[in-house]
Amino acid sequence: MSKSQQLFPYMALSLFLLAGLFHSSCADVGTASQYSPPYIPTACSGNDPSQFPSSNLFGVASEGIWDNGAACGRQYLVRCISAAVPGTCKPDQTIQIRIVDRAQTSVSRPSRDGTTMVLSTTSFGTIANGSASSINIEFQQV
Ligand SMILES: *[C@@H]1O[C@H](CO)[C@@H](O)[C@H](O)[C@H]1NC(C)=O
């Protein structure tokens, strides 16, 4: 076997990993659960009602994206890509949410622990069937 033939699998693997990096630089894949009121007080802004967008499209950060509190106020585009039950995702729905709280300490608990983000009832119901407890999402900070 020539030297270049021996190297080929490694080159192919590197290209594959590089392509993955490029893809995730525009959007990440994760999971989302949902939570219902009471939504206050939050770890970001306590009892201030103005922290919630009038659209009611907001969510809570897991430790993975909490960023020591820097996540407060960040905006994410979120889309449902799949779920355990087929047909759970609503097709062609992308929402823009604002992070208002930290999952670890939110007053109302997530429908499932350990997801990347927890969405308000309105947010979750806009992109997926509201009776699901968690979905797979694609998300991107705006
Ligand atoms: C949402 O999911 C539930 C439980 O799987 C199902 O009974 C219901 O028909 C679904 N609703 C829609 C609008 O698909």
The ligand as an ORCA input file, in Angstrom:
! r2SCAN-3c Opt
* xyz 0 1
  C     -50.506     15.943     20.025
  O     -50.038     14.767     20.636
  C     -51.076     14.024     21.289
  C     -50.402     12.885     22.051
  O     -49.466     12.232     21.240
  C     -52.110     13.575     20.273
  O     -53.134     12.871     20.910
  C     -52.673     14.796     19.549
  O     -53.538     14.391     18.532
  C     -51.558     15.644     18.973
  N     -52.129     16.892     18.452
  C     -51.896     17.305     17.209
  C     -52.514     18.613     16.829
  O     -51.207     16.670     16.413
*
